Amino acid sequence: MAVKTCINIPDDIFNDAKKLSDNFSSLVTEALREYMRKKKIQKALSSFGKWEKREETSGDIVNKMREKDKRRNADRHR
């Protein structure tokens, strides 16, 4: 499935892009995929170490959240 959209691109960037590829849509799609891949990596890297300062394990935190919401899920941490 594809979605048509309208975006504004500066003329110089558009002209340089057209020199690189005859299929502008494919070029933009490839560029967006690469951009999103890099953003996901940055997000993952920025989260490293955020849990190490907590006294509780992530499993303990999840189990407390389940208790708070009165969920009857199995205690998967044990």
N, CA, C and O atoms as a GROMACS GRO file, in nm:
protein
  312
    1MET      N    1   0.084  -0.117   0.000
    1MET     CA    2   0.000   0.000   0.000
    1MET      C    3   0.089   0.123   0.000
    1MET      O    4   0.191   0.126   0.068
    2ALA      N    5   0.052   0.221  -0.074
    2ALA     CA    6   0.127   0.346  -0.081
    2ALA      C    7   0.033   0.464  -0.056
    2ALA      O    8  -0.086   0.458  -0.086
    3VAL      N    9   0.089   0.569  -0.001
    3VAL     CA   10   0.012   0.690   0.028
    3VAL      C   11   0.073   0.804  -0.052
    3VAL      O   12   0.194   0.826  -0.050
    4LYS      N   13  -0.012   0.876  -0.122
    4LYS     CA   14   0.036   0.995  -0.192
    4LYS      C   15   0.034   1.111  -0.096
    4LYS      O   16  -0.059   1.125  -0.016
    5THR      N   17   0.135   1.194  -0.104
    5THR     CA   18   0.142   1.310  -0.016
    5THR      C   19   0.209   1.425  -0.090
    5THR      O   20   0.273   1.405  -0.193
    6CYS      N   21   0.193   1.541  -0.037
    6CYS     CA   22   0.253   1.660  -0.097
    6CYS      C   23   0.349   1.721   0.005
    6CYS      O   24   0.309   1.752   0.118
    7ILE      N   25   0.474   1.739  -0.034
    7ILE     CA   26   0.572   1.800   0.055
    7ILE      C   27   0.646   1.910  -0.020
    7ILE      O   28   0.655   1.907  -0.142
    8ASN      N   29   0.699   2.004   0.054
    8ASN     CA   30   0.779   2.112  -0.005
    8ASN      C   31   0.926   2.081   0.018
    8ASN      O   32   0.971   2.061   0.131
    9ILE      N   33   1.001   2.078  -0.092
    9ILE     CA   34   1.144   2.050  -0.088
    9ILE      C   35   1.214   2.164  -0.160
    9ILE      O   36   1.173   2.202  -0.270
   10PRO      N   37   1.319   2.219  -0.101
   10PRO     CA   38   1.392   2.326  -0.170
   10PRO      C   39   1.440   2.280  -0.308
   10PRO      O   40   1.479   2.164  -0.326
   11ASP      N   41   1.437   2.370  -0.404
   11ASP     CA   42   1.473   2.337  -0.542
   11ASP      C   43   1.610   2.273  -0.554
   11ASP      O   44   1.626   2.176  -0.628
   12ASP      N   45   1.709   2.324  -0.483
   12ASP     CA   46   1.844   2.270  -0.496
   12ASP      C   47   1.852   2.125  -0.450
   12ASP      O   48   1.921   2.043  -0.512
   13ILE      N   49   1.782   2.092  -0.342
   13ILE     CA   50   1.782   1.955  -0.293
   13ILE      C   51   1.708   1.864  -0.390
   13ILE      O   52   1.753   1.753  -0.419
   14PHE      N   53   1.595   1.911  -0.441
   14PHE     CA   54   1.519   1.832  -0.538
   14PHE      C   55   1.602   1.805  -0.664
   14PHE      O   56   1.605   1.692  -0.713
   15ASN      N   57   1.668   1.906  -0.715
   15ASN     CA   58   1.748   1.889  -0.836
   15ASN      C   59   1.864   1.793  -0.814
   15ASN      O   60   1.894   1.711  -0.901
   16ASP      N   61   1.930   1.803  -0.699
   16ASP     CA   62   2.039   1.710  -0.668
   16ASP      C   63   1.986   1.567  -0.654
   16ASP      O   64   2.050   1.472  -0.699
   17ALA      N   65   1.870   1.553  -0.594
   17ALA     CA   66   1.810   1.420  -0.575
   17ALA      C   67   1.773   1.358  -0.710
   17ALA      O   68   1.794   1.239  -0.730
   18LYS      N   69   1.720   1.437  -0.800
   18LYS     CA   70   1.681   1.387  -0.932
   18LYS      C   71   1.804   1.340  -1.010
   18LYS      O   72   1.793   1.251  -1.095
   19LYS      N   73   1.919   1.400  -0.983
   19LYS     CA   74   2.043   1.357  -1.050
   19LYS      C   75   2.087   1.219  -0.999
   19LYS      O   76   2.152   1.143  -1.072
   20LEU      N   77   2.051   1.188  -0.874
   20LEU     CA   78   2.090   1.061  -0.814
   20LEU      C   79   1.999   0.946  -0.854
   20LEU      O   80   2.043   0.831  -0.862
   21SER      N   81   1.872   0.977  -0.881
   21SER     CA   82   1.776   0.870  -0.908
   21SER      C   83   1.666   0.920  -1.001
   21SER      O   84   1.620   1.034  -0.990
   22ASP      N   85   1.626   0.833  -1.092
   22ASP     CA   86   1.514   0.866  -1.179
   22ASP      C   87   1.381   0.848  -1.107
   22ASP      O   88   1.279   0.905  -1.149
   23ASN      N   89   1.380   0.771  -1.000
   23ASN     CA   90   1.257   0.744  -0.926
   23ASN      C   91   1.263   0.820  -0.793
   23ASN      O   92   1.315   0.770  -0.694
   24PHE      N   93   1.208   0.940  -0.793
   24PHE     CA   94   1.213   1.027  -0.675
   24PHE      C   95   1.140   0.965  -0.556
   24PHE      O   96   1.187   0.978  -0.442
   25SER      N   97   1.028   0.900  -0.580
   25SER     CA   98   0.952   0.837  -0.470
   25SER      C   99   1.036   0.731  -0.399
   25SER      O  100   1.037   0.724  -0.276
   26SER      N  101   1.106   0.649  -0.477
   26SER     CA  102   1.191   0.546  -0.416
   26SER      C  103   1.305   0.608  -0.337
   26SER      O  104   1.341   0.560  -0.230
   27LEU      N  105   1.360   0.715  -0.390
   27LEU     CA  106   1.469   0.784  -0.321
   27LEU      C  107   1.422   0.840  -0.187
   27LEU      O  108   1.491   0.825  -0.085
   28VAL      N  109   1.306   0.904  -0.186
   28VAL     CA  110   1.252   0.960  -0.062
   28VAL      C  111   1.218   0.848   0.036
   28VAL      O  112   1.243   0.860   0.156
   29THR      N  113   1.160   0.738  -0.014
   29THR     CA  114   1.125   0.625   0.072
   29THR      C  115   1.251   0.568   0.137
   29THR      O  116   1.252   0.540   0.257
   30GLU      N  117   1.355   0.549   0.058
   30GLU     CA  118   1.481   0.496   0.111
   30GLU      C  119   1.540   0.591   0.215
   30GLU      O  120   1.590   0.546   0.319
   31ALA      N  121   1.535   0.719   0.189
   31ALA     CA  122   1.589   0.818   0.283
   31ALA      C  123   1.510   0.818   0.414
   31ALA      O  124   1.569   0.827   0.522
   32LEU      N  125   1.378   0.808   0.405
   32LEU     CA  126   1.295   0.805   0.526
   32LEU      C  127   1.320   0.678   0.608
   32LEU      O  128   1.325   0.682   0.731
   33ARG      N  129   1.335   0.565   0.539
   33ARG     CA  130   1.365   0.440   0.612
   33ARG      C  131   1.497   0.452   0.687
   33ARG      O  132   1.506   0.411   0.803
   34GLU      N  133   1.596   0.506   0.622
   34GLU     CA  134   1.727   0.522   0.686
   34GLU      C  135   1.718   0.620   0.804
   34GLU      O  136   1.777   0.595   0.909
   35TYR      N  137   1.646   0.728   0.787
   35TYR     CA  138   1.628   0.827   0.894
   35TYR      C  139   1.560   0.762   1.015
   35TYR      O  140   1.604   0.780   1.129
   36MET      N  141   1.452   0.686   0.989
   36MET     CA  142   1.379   0.622   1.099
   36MET      C  143   1.464   0.515   1.167
   36MET      O  144   1.457   0.499   1.288
   37ARG      N  145   1.545   0.442   1.090
   37ARG     CA  146   1.634   0.342   1.148
   37ARG      C  147   1.732   0.408   1.244
   37ARG      O  148   1.756   0.359   1.354
   38LYS      N  149   1.790   0.520   1.201
   38LYS     CA  150   1.886   0.592   1.286
   38LYS      C  151   1.819   0.645   1.412
   38LYS      O  152   1.877   0.639   1.520
   39LYS      N  153   1.697   0.697   1.399
   39LYS     CA  154   1.625   0.750   1.515
   39LYS      C  155   1.595   0.639   1.616
   39LYS      O  156   1.606   0.660   1.737
   40LYS      N  157   1.557   0.520   1.567
   40LYS     CA  158   1.530   0.408   1.657
   40LYS      C  159   1.656   0.367   1.732
   40LYS      O  160   1.651   0.336   1.851
   41ILE      N  161   1.768   0.367   1.663
   41ILE     CA  162   1.896   0.333   1.727
   41ILE      C  163   1.931   0.437   1.832
   41ILE      O  164   1.973   0.402   1.942
   42GLN      N  165   1.913   0.565   1.800
   42GLN     CA  166   1.941   0.672   1.897
   42GLN      C  167   1.853   0.658   2.020
   42GLN      O  168   1.900   0.675   2.133
   43LYS      N  169   1.725   0.626   1.999
   43LYS     CA  170   1.633   0.610   2.111
   43LYS      C  171   1.675   0.493   2.200
   43LYS      O  172   1.674   0.504   2.323
   44ALA      N  173   1.712   0.382   2.138
   44ALA     CA  174   1.756   0.266   2.215
   44ALA      C  175   1.884   0.297   2.292
   44ALA      O  176   1.895   0.262   2.409
   45LEU      N  177   1.978   0.362   2.228
   45LEU     CA  178   2.105   0.395   2.295
   45LEU      C  179   2.084   0.491   2.410
   45LEU      O  180   2.151   0.481   2.513
   46SER      N  181   1.992   0.585   2.395
   46SER     CA  182   1.969   0.684   2.501
   46SER      C  183   1.901   0.622   2.622
   46SER      O  184   1.905   0.679   2.731
   47SER      N  185   1.838   0.506   2.605
   47SER     CA  186   1.770   0.442   2.719
   47SER      C  187   1.864   0.356   2.802
   47SER      O  188   1.828   0.319   2.914
   48PHE      N  189   1.983   0.323   2.752
   48PHE     CA  190   2.077   0.240   2.828
   48PHE      C  191   2.115   0.309   2.958
   48PHE      O  192   2.146   0.428   2.961
   49GLY      N  193   2.112   0.233   3.065
   49GLY     CA  194   2.154   0.284   3.194
   49GLY      C  195   2.046   0.350   3.276
   49GLY      O  196   2.069   0.382   3.392
   50LYS      N  197   1.930   0.373   3.220
   50LYS     CA  198   1.824   0.442   3.294
   50LYS      C  199   1.766   0.354   3.405
   50LYS      O  200   1.711   0.406   3.502
   51TRP      N  201   1.776   0.222   3.391
   51TRP     CA  202   1.720   0.131   3.491
   51TRP      C  203   1.822   0.098   3.599
   51TRP      O  204   1.782   0.051   3.706
   52GLU      N  205   1.948   0.120   3.577
   52GLU     CA  206   2.048   0.072   3.673
   52GLU      C  207   2.046   0.149   3.805
   52GLU      O  208   2.098   0.098   3.905
   53LYS      N  209   1.989   0.267   3.810
   53LYS     CA  210   1.983   0.344   3.934
   53LYS      C  211   1.862   0.309   4.019
   53LYS      O  212   1.850   0.357   4.132
   54ARG      N  213   1.773   0.227   3.967
   54ARG     CA  214   1.654   0.188   4.042
   54ARG      C  215   1.687   0.072   4.136
   54ARG      O  216   1.768  -0.014   4.104
   55GLU      N  217   1.623   0.073   4.251
   55GLU     CA  218   1.645  -0.034   4.347
   55GLU      C  219   1.569  -0.160   4.310
   55GLU      O  220   1.611  -0.270   4.343
   56GLU      N  221   1.455  -0.144   4.241
   56GLU     CA  222   1.373  -0.257   4.202
   56GLU      C  223   1.410  -0.305   4.062
   56GLU      O  224   1.461  -0.228   3.980
   57THR      N  225   1.384  -0.432   4.037
   57THR     CA  226   1.405  -0.483   3.901
   57THR      C  227   1.286  -0.443   3.815
   57THR      O  228   1.180  -0.407   3.866
   58SER      N  229   1.304  -0.451   3.686
   58SER     CA  230   1.195  -0.418   3.594
   58SER      C  231   1.076  -0.512   3.616
   58SER      O  232   0.961  -0.471   3.606
   59GLY      N  233   1.106  -0.640   3.647
   59GLY     CA  234   0.999  -0.736   3.675
   59GLY      C  235   0.917  -0.697   3.796
   59GLY      O  236   0.794  -0.709   3.795
   60ASP      N  237   0.984  -0.650   3.902
   60ASP     CA  238   0.913  -0.604   4.022
   60ASP      C  239   0.822  -0.487   3.991
   60ASP      O  240   0.708  -0.480   4.039
   61ILE      N  241   0.871  -0.395   3.910
   61ILE     CA  242   0.791  -0.277   3.873
   61ILE      C  243   0.668  -0.319   3.794
   61ILE      O  244   0.558  -0.269   3.818
   62VAL      N  245   0.686  -0.409   3.698
   62VAL     CA  246   0.573  -0.457   3.617
   62VAL      C  247   0.472  -0.528   3.705
   62VAL      O  248   0.351  -0.506   3.690
   63ASN      N  249   0.518  -0.612   3.796
   63ASN     CA  250   0.425  -0.683   3.885
   63ASN      C  251   0.347  -0.587   3.974
   63ASN      O  252   0.229  -0.610   3.999
   64LYS      N  253   0.410  -0.480   4.022
   64LYS     CA  254   0.339  -0.380   4.101
   64LYS      C  255   0.233  -0.309   4.017
   64LYS      O  256   0.123  -0.281   4.065
   65MET      N  257   0.266  -0.282   3.892
   65MET     CA  258   0.169  -0.217   3.803
   65MET      C  259   0.050  -0.309   3.781
   65MET      O  260  -0.064  -0.264   3.776
   66ARG      N  261   0.076  -0.438   3.767
   66ARG     CA  262  -0.033  -0.534   3.748
   66ARG      C  263  -0.121  -0.540   3.873
   66ARG      O  264  -0.243  -0.547   3.862
   67GLU      N  265  -0.059  -0.538   3.990
   67GLU     CA  266  -0.136  -0.539   4.115
   67GLU      C  267  -0.221  -0.413   4.126
   67GLU      O  268  -0.337  -0.418   4.165
   68LYS      N  269  -0.163  -0.302   4.091
   68LYS     CA  270  -0.233  -0.175   4.099
   68LYS      C  271  -0.355  -0.174   4.008
   68LYS      O  272  -0.460  -0.122   4.045
   69ASP      N  273  -0.340  -0.232   3.890
   69ASP     CA  274  -0.450  -0.237   3.794
   69ASP      C  275  -0.542  -0.357   3.818
   69ASP      O  276  -0.635  -0.381   3.741
   70LYS      N  277  -0.514  -0.432   3.925
   70LYS     CA  278  -0.592  -0.550   3.962
   70LYS      C  279  -0.599  -0.652   3.850
   70LYS      O  280  -0.701  -0.718   3.830
   71ARG      N  281  -0.489  -0.663   3.779
   71ARG     CA  282  -0.483  -0.764   3.673
   71ARG      C  283  -0.453  -0.899   3.736
   71ARG      O  284  -0.382  -0.908   3.836
   72ARG      N  285  -0.505  -1.002   3.678
   72ARG     CA  286  -0.487  -1.137   3.728
   72ARG      C  287  -0.384  -1.213   3.642
   72ARG      O  288  -0.396  -1.334   3.622
   73ASN      N  289  -0.285  -1.143   3.592
   73ASN     CA  290  -0.182  -1.207   3.510
   73ASN      C  291  -0.086  -1.285   3.598
   73ASN      O  292  -0.069  -1.254   3.716
   74ALA      N  293  -0.025  -1.384   3.542
   74ALA     CA  294   0.073  -1.464   3.616
   74ALA      C  295   0.193  -1.378   3.650
   74ALA      O  296   0.228  -1.285   3.577
   75ASP      N  297   0.256  -1.410   3.760
   75ASP     CA  298   0.378  -1.340   3.801
   75ASP      C  299   0.491  -1.396   3.716
   75ASP      O  300   0.546  -1.502   3.746
   76ARG      N  301   0.526  -1.327   3.611
   76ARG     CA  302   0.623  -1.378   3.515
   76ARG      C  303   0.767  -1.352   3.558
   76ARG      O  304   0.860  -1.400   3.493
   77HIS      N  305   0.785  -1.278   3.664
   77HIS     CA  306   0.921  -1.246   3.707
   77HIS      C  307   0.985  -1.362   3.782
   77HIS      O  308   1.107  -1.377   3.780
   78ARG      N  309   0.907  -1.440   3.846
   78ARG     CA  310   0.960  -1.548   3.932
   78ARG      C  311   0.993  -1.671   3.855
   78ARG      O  312   1.039  -1.769   3.913
   0.00000   0.00000   0.00000
